[in-house]
Amino acid sequence: NMQSRGHNVWGEIYPYNAGCTTLNAVFLNHEIWVEGLGHRYEDTLQDAITGEFFTKEKRDEMLKTEPTRLVVVYKIGEEAVVDWLKFKGCAVASDAMPIYDDTINWDTPFDKLPNNH
């Protein structure tokens, strides 16, 4: 590799098994996410605000009323994250974003923030 030859080259990894997007993301369509990739909404598609997982019926209904609702999508198993952390020459990075409802404001103490610890 380039590092072993004296070059100052690094990679970065984002070691998480989930990401955030909107409910209407094309790759989450039933034909792609469930039929094509073999995922189940009940295990992989979570409402970012309520923490509840979607069913096909619940997703279809929410698409009609709030298509851009934020969701957490679990894409790979946790064991893969552990393997990624073993890569030599890589730094861990994150582009995580906090997601809050209207009850959170700038004065909210850290220990009262949901899903941060």
C-alpha positions as CSV (number, residue, x, y, z in Angstrom):
1,N,0.0,0.0,0.0
2,M,1.0,3.6,-0.4
3,Q,1.6,4.2,3.4
4,S,4.1,1.4,3.5
5,R,6.1,3.2,0.8
6,G,6.2,6.4,2.8
7,H,3.3,8.3,1.4
8,N,1.0,10.2,3.7
9,V,-2.2,8.7,2.4
10,W,-5.2,8.0,4.6
11,G,-8.7,6.7,4.0
12,E,-11.8,7.4,6.0
13,I,-14.7,5.2,6.9
14,Y,-18.1,5.9,8.2
15,P,-18.6,2.9,10.5
16,Y,-22.3,2.7,11.0
17,N,-24.9,0.3,9.9
18,A,-27.6,2.9,9.4
19,G,-28.2,6.1,7.6
20,C,-30.9,8.8,7.5
21,T,-33.0,9.8,4.5
22,T,-36.5,10.7,3.6
23,L,-39.4,8.2,3.4
24,N,-39.8,8.8,-0.3
25,A,-36.2,7.9,-1.2
26,V,-36.5,5.9,-4.5
27,F,-34.3,3.0,-3.2
28,L,-36.9,2.4,-0.4
29,N,-39.6,1.6,-2.9
30,H,-41.0,-1.9,-2.2
31,E,-39.8,-3.3,-5.5
32,I,-36.2,-2.3,-4.8
33,W,-35.8,-2.4,-1.0
34,V,-37.9,-5.5,-0.2
35,E,-38.3,-7.5,-3.4
36,G,-34.9,-6.6,-5.0
37,L,-32.6,-6.4,-1.9
38,G,-34.5,-8.7,0.4
39,H,-35.0,-6.3,3.3
40,R,-38.0,-6.0,5.5
41,Y,-39.4,-2.6,6.5
42,E,-40.3,-4.0,9.9
43,D,-36.6,-4.5,10.6
44,T,-34.8,-1.8,8.6
45,L,-37.0,1.3,8.2
46,Q,-37.5,3.3,11.4
47,D,-39.3,6.6,11.9
48,A,-36.6,9.0,13.1
49,I,-38.9,10.9,15.4
50,T,-41.1,8.2,17.0
51,G,-38.6,5.3,16.8
52,E,-41.2,3.0,15.5
53,F,-40.5,0.7,12.5
54,F,-42.6,0.9,9.4
55,T,-44.7,-1.8,7.8
56,K,-45.5,-1.7,4.1
57,E,-49.0,-0.4,4.9
58,K,-47.8,2.2,7.3
59,R,-45.2,3.4,4.8
60,D,-47.7,3.6,2.0
61,E,-50.1,5.6,4.2
62,M,-47.3,8.0,5.4
63,L,-46.1,8.6,1.8
64,K,-49.5,10.1,1.1
65,T,-49.4,12.6,4.0
66,E,-45.7,13.2,4.7
67,P,-43.5,11.8,2.0
68,T,-40.4,13.7,3.2
69,R,-40.6,12.4,6.8
70,L,-37.1,11.6,8.1
71,V,-36.3,7.9,8.5
72,V,-33.4,5.8,9.7
73,V,-32.5,3.0,7.3
74,Y,-30.6,0.0,8.7
75,K,-28.5,-1.3,5.7
76,I,-26.0,-3.8,7.0
77,G,-25.3,-5.9,10.0
78,E,-23.3,-4.6,13.0
79,E,-20.6,-7.2,12.5
80,A,-19.6,-5.4,9.3
81,V,-19.0,-2.2,11.3
82,V,-16.6,-4.1,13.6
83,D,-14.7,-5.4,10.5
84,W,-14.5,-1.8,9.0
85,L,-12.9,-0.6,12.2
86,K,-10.0,-3.0,11.7
87,F,-8.9,-1.4,8.4
88,K,-5.3,-0.2,8.6
89,G,-4.7,3.3,7.5
90,C,-8.2,4.6,7.9
91,A,-9.7,7.2,10.1
92,V,-13.2,7.0,11.5
93,A,-15.5,9.8,10.3
94,S,-19.1,10.8,10.8
95,D,-21.7,12.8,9.1
96,A,-24.4,12.1,11.6
97,M,-27.1,14.6,12.1
98,P,-29.3,15.1,15.2
99,I,-33.0,14.7,14.6
100,Y,-35.4,16.4,17.0
101,D,-39.1,17.2,17.2
102,D,-40.6,20.6,18.3
103,T,-40.0,19.9,22.0
104,I,-36.2,20.4,21.7
105,N,-34.7,23.8,21.8
106,W,-31.2,25.3,22.4
107,D,-31.7,25.4,26.2
108,T,-32.4,21.6,26.5
109,P,-29.7,19.9,28.7
110,F,-27.6,17.3,26.9
111,D,-28.9,14.5,29.2
112,K,-32.5,15.3,28.1
113,L,-31.7,14.9,24.3
114,P,-33.1,11.7,22.9
115,N,-31.0,9.1,21.1
116,N,-27.6,10.7,21.8
117,H,-26.2,8.4,24.4
